[in-house]
Amino acid sequence: MAVNDIGKALTTAEGAAMIAGTGIGSGVMAIPYLVKSAGAVGGLLAFAAAFALSVFMHCLAADMVINSGEHEITRIFSRLMLQGKWRRPLELLFFVLAALMLTANLSAYILGGAEVLCALLPIPTAAGKLLFFAVAALPVMLGLRAIGMGEKWLVAAIGVLLTVMTALTLTKAEGTLPLRGSLRAALGVFSMLMFSLTALFAVPELARGMHNNARRMKSAIFGGLSANLVVCLLICVSAIAASEEVTKMAAVGLHDALGPVVGVCAGLFVLLAMLTSFFVLAFSLTGIVSAQFHAKRWLCFAAATLPALLAAFIPSASFADMAKVAGGIISLLISVLLIPSYCRSVQLTGCSAVTGRWGQSRMLLACVIIGSLLVMIGALC
């Protein structure tokens, strides 16, 4: 797939929006409930640790992509980690796993987006699914440049919605946050934040759109993850300040405490978050299919997205929950593969243009492994 499909590379702002948009999801609505139990100290420590670890992991991934010379995730891991006669079968296995996980996530976005659309518009559920898919699929068809522009405007719209929600909440603030809380809840906050700040599938597309420019990629990663962190913080401030009792899904609590205006803003936030995540993951899956089968682009797009649409019509109340678990598994799988793949890429090229000397620290690399384990433990708590 070409570096860009409309003749122009990604700007730094568009790259940052792509990183932010991929990570932002409806999962951030579950963070305030955990922060309330973790307390101010535990919550702030979890936020700081998750942000620092996420920035470092994405910079490691950027170096790995640049050094590999590839822009498709299965090819990257295959080139760096797999050797001998088992290379192709193992590459296909990872392709199947990645395709299944991404398809499950895309289906969850269609289901979630349709739910919001049906709540806002007088349309049946089936129409909501088709409408969301049509809107979400258009930038993916147009290409990387269109996705970057779409992400930039949608992330800006999310910022406006959050500003309105926060302002309305603070005018009627009733809730409080305890200074200290549960260590278990703090671990849960860290785990959920790591999922919300994870945009590893966007890094190869970022490198593709920025022609492997390490300086611009570093700026986009830091800017995108910083924007995502601010989103998480504002959601927490709004939900905790709205009422003394914080619901497990912040959107429900905001609607109950502050009325339909804030409820609509929360619903629109979820809808836009679903769209921004769909854009990059669908484009990434299209690239994965294209790299494996070298078919025409429209066929790869159809093969990448239509199964997700069909799966969204399977009657299963727990499908979205399974998709969330699937997304966590693939994120954890990539996190586990990240360190050995990064080390191998540096060994082959002697270059770490994004991380610099920080990427050579064994202590920091060990922190990534420990952090990945804590994410898994936190998800089970």
Secondary structure, DSSP 8 states (H G I E B T S, - for coil): --S-SSS----HHHHHHHHHHHH--GGGGGHHHHHHHHHHHHHHHHHHHHHHHHHHHHHHHHHHHHHHT--SHHHHHHHHH--GGGHHHHHHHHHHHHHHHHHHHHHHHHHHHHHHHHHHSS--HHHHHHHHHHHHHHHHHH-HHHHHHHHHHHHHHHHHHHHHHHHHHHHT------S---HHHHHHHHHHHHHHT--TTHHHHHHHHTTT-HHHHHHHHHHHHHHHHHHHHHHHHHHHHH-SS--SSHHHHHHHHH-HHHHHHHHHHHHHHHHHHHHHHHHHHHHHHHHHH---HHHHHHHHHHHHHHHHTS--TTHHHHHHHHHHHHHHHHHHHHHHHHHHHHHHH---TTTGGGGG-HHHHHHHHHHHHHHHHHHH-
